[in-house]
């Protein structure tokens, strides 16, 4: 097994690039069908979702608008339970079909903050697409509409996910090795 080092932590292979690519294509096709002829606004959560979003949008067949938001809640390997709005919501969501594009939903805290903020602008609809979902860690009762892959409660890096801003560039996903 080939482990990698990211800063002071060791990680081992978890989800290979091929499995990720298949999941991205599958979820993009489902979303594309559901939003055919609707011209949705996709809000991509930075920084983590950039790799997922780049691949995801290659498979969207109809016109759509893409914008970015950035909410942070993590420091190191754990959540701070506080949200910082670094790039806020665009104006003009009223009456729009909004789709949030996220890399991973674990506790659901940052997504809850974002969906609450979106609701204040009265969109026609608001749905969530995520590459990864941790159902064991999820603490809220809202629906995750589109999920690429479900995983356990591992701390992971790669494919946009980071540990203290490092590891995002890895094409596969690695999980932390606890020692």
N, C-alpha and C positions, 0 to 999 in steps of 0.2 A: 504494500500500500504506500503510495507516494504522499507524504505529508508536505505541507507548505508552512512557511512562517510568515505571519502578518504582524508586524511590530513585535510585541512580546508574547503573542499567542500562537499556538500550533493548531493547524486545521487539516482535516483529512477529506478526501473526495466524498461527495454526498450525492449530487445530482449531475450526471454528465451532460455535456453541451447538447448532444443529440436529443435527449429526453426533454430538455428545456425548449429547444427549437420546435419539436412536435407539439408541445403544450401551447406555445405561443400561437402557432398556426391554427390549432383547434379552437382556442378561445377567440381569436380574431375572426374566424369564420362565423362563429355563433353571434358575435356582436354585429358583424357586418350584415348578416341576415336580418337581425332584429331592427337595425337602423336604416335599412334600405329606403332610400328616397326621403329621409327625415332631416338630413344636414345637421347632425348633432354637434355640440361643442364638447370636445374632449379636454379635460383639465388634467394635465400630467403632474404628479407629485414629484418634485425634485428633492434630493439629488438621485435617490435610489432608482426611480422608475425610468431613468433615461434609456438604459439598454433595452429593457422590455418594450418601452414605447416605440423606440426606433424600429424594432423588428415587427411589433404589432401593427404599426401603421402601414407597413409595406403590404399588408394583407387586407386592408380596408378598401373595399371596392368602390364605394360611393363618396361624393364630396363630403368633407367634414372640416370643421375648424379645430385647430389645436392651440391651446394656450398652456401656460405653466404656473404652478403655485408651489410655494415652498414653506412647509410647516416643519419645524424640528421638535423632537421630543426625546431623543436619545443622547446619552453621554457614555462612551465606552460600550459595555455590553448590556446596559440596562436603561429603562425608561426613566426620565426625570419627573414624569407625571405633570409636566408643565408644557404648554405648547407656545412656541415662538412663531409668529407670522413673519417670515422673511420676505416672501413675495406673496402678496395677498390676492384676493379674487378680482377678476376683471369685472367691470360694470356690464350691465345689460344682460343678465341671466334670466330676467322675467320672461316667462312663456317659452323658454328654450328647453330642448332635450339636452341635459348635461350628463356626461359620463366621466367619472373620475377614473384615472389610470394610475394604479399604485403597484409598487414592486412586491410589497408584503403587507398583509394585515395580520398582526399578532394580537395584542390586547384590544386593539380597535380604538384606542383613545384619540390618536391624531385624526383618524377617519371620522370619528364622531364629531370632533371639533370642526372639521371641514364641512361635513354634511349639514351641521347646524348653521354654519355661516352661509352656505349656499341657500338653505331654506329661507333665509331672511330676504332673498332677492326673488322669491316666488317663481322658480323654474317650472316648466310644464312637467318635467320628470327629472329625477336624479338617480343614476344607477352607478354601481361600483364594479370595476373590473380589476382584478389583481392577479399577478403572476403566481404568488404564493399565499397560502392561507394557513394559519395555525389555529385550528378549531379548539384545541385544548387550552390555549392562552386567551382566547377571545372572551371578553367580559361584557359585551353589550348585546342588545336584542335586535339591532337592525340587520337587514339582509345584505349579504355579499352576493351580488347578482351573477357575476362571472368569475370563475376560479380556474386558473391554469393547473396548479398542483396543490394538493393539501399535504402538509408536513407536520411533524411533531413539534415539540417545543425547543428544538435545537437552536443554538446561536450560529448563524451562517454568514458567509461572505461570498462575494463573487457575483457576476452577472448584475452589477449595479449596487449590490448590497455591500456595506462596508463595516469595518471595525476602526473607529476613530479616523474616518475618511480614507482608509487604505483598503485595498482588495477589490474595489469596484470593477477594475479592469479585467478580472479573471473571466474567461468564457464559460466556465462551469461553476457549480456551487459547491462550497466546502463547509463542513461543520467543525465546530471547535472540538478539540481533544481535551477533555477534562483530565487534569493530573492531580 
